[in-house]
Amino acid sequence: MKTRPGSPGEGPAPPAPAAGLPPPAERGATVIPDRVVARIARQAARTAQSRRAAVPPDRSAAEAPSASAAVRTGSVRLHLALDLPYPTDIPHVCERIRHDVAERVAQLTGLRVGEVTLTVRRLVTAAGAKRGRVQ
């Protein structure tokens, strides 16, 4: 007994070829603007900062991370600037944040992250910390 395509017991019919269209690889490319990638990186940096090096919550002067991006032929270079708490292991925390941001940007955009530079704007101490010299 023969079944017709689309009848019960048979999988979905294969998609019909697009009439008059070139193959998918020749149709074009999706372009993600630099500012969109920078926005994604900024959010990823905010998340990574809270996971890896949370700035004390009582510091209202702490600024949100900033980011810029340069997209070229399927890869992106990122520059991040953020505040870190003091004391902290700066090299280790910076490396973890760079890794987290690169991984998240690659995951969300499909771009290869070639370079991530990170600038520590300032080190933020807890508001209750005493100021002055120890005698």
Secondary structure, DSSP 8 states (H G I E B T S, - for coil): ----TTSTTS--------TT---GGGS------HHHHHHHHHHHHHHHHHHHS---TT-TT----EEEEEEETTEEEEEEEEEEESS--HHHHHHHHHHHHHHHHHHHH--EEEEEEEEEEEEE--TTS--S---
